[in-house]
């Protein structure tokens, strides 16, 4: 270990934030189960030009994670909001933006996990 940096392999995943309707709900989730859910979530790469802006009020779920040293964010919108919100991305722009293929199923799984 050098300084305060820690080095992990690409398989390392750390969930740093889970918000539902703006409320921090990370304590309600089993970390490993959430990592498994996100690992099987399908997404397709989209051009940056197809991603529009969004209103904070439209965001229902916000998940932040670190995978292999890269930070990633997932934003999921309320059901009738603009579809552009249902994507994951790297905030530094070093990786492409991906649209969640079935956001309704992911939201349902997240709500079920939070209820358990």
C-alpha positions, -999 to 999 in steps of 0.1 A, spaced: 0 0 0 13 34 -10 2 64 10 -36 64 15 -43 45 -17 -55 10 -18 -52 -12 -49 -79 -37 -58 -84 -60 -87 -112 -55 -112 -135 -78 -93 -137 -55 -63 -170 -37 -59 -179 -12 -32 -214 3 -30 -210 38 -15 -245 52 -18 -280 40 -23 -307 67 -23 -344 62 -28 -364 94 -34 -335 114 -20 -333 94 12 -302 74 21 -313 38 23 -280 20 20 -284 4 55 -315 -15 43 -295 -35 17 -273 -65 18 -241 -53 1 -234 -87 -16 -270 -92 -28 -270 -57 -43 -237 -63 -61 -251 -96 -75 -282 -78 -88 -262 -51 -105 -238 -77 -120 -268 -92 -139 -284 -59 -149 -282 -56 -187 -273 -22 -203 -265 -10 -238 -240 16 -247 -254 48 -260 -239 79 -275 -234 108 -251 -254 131 -275 -286 110 -267 -284 117 -230 -305 148 -220 -307 167 -188 -329 156 -160 -347 171 -130 -338 160 -95 -375 153 -89 -374 126 -116 -347 105 -99 -362 77 -78 -331 56 -73 -294 67 -72 -267 42 -67 -230 50 -65 -203 23 -66 -167 18 -71 -156 -11 -93 -120 -19 -98 -110 16 -88 -135 34 -112 -165 51 -98 -199 45 -114 -234 60 -109 -268 46 -117 -298 68 -120 -333 54 -123 -363 76 -130 -399 75 -119 -419 54 -144 -434 83 -164 -402 105 -166 -380 108 -196 -364 75 -205 -330 91 -208 -326 89 -170 -324 51 -168 -286 48 -173 -253 42 -156 -222 62 -162 -188 71 -149 -187 107 -137 -153 113 -152 -165 105 -186 -138 79 -191 -163 52 -199 -193 53 -221 -228 58 -209 -251 28 -208 -289 27 -209 -305 1 -185 -323 -24 -208 -351 -32 -183 -353 -4 -157 -388 -15 -145 -374 -49 -135 -344 -34 -118 -366 -9 -98 -389 -38 -88 -359 -58 -76 -345 -29 -56 -379 -22 -40 -382 -59 -31 -347 -60 -16 -355 -29 4 -387 -44 17 -371 -76 29 
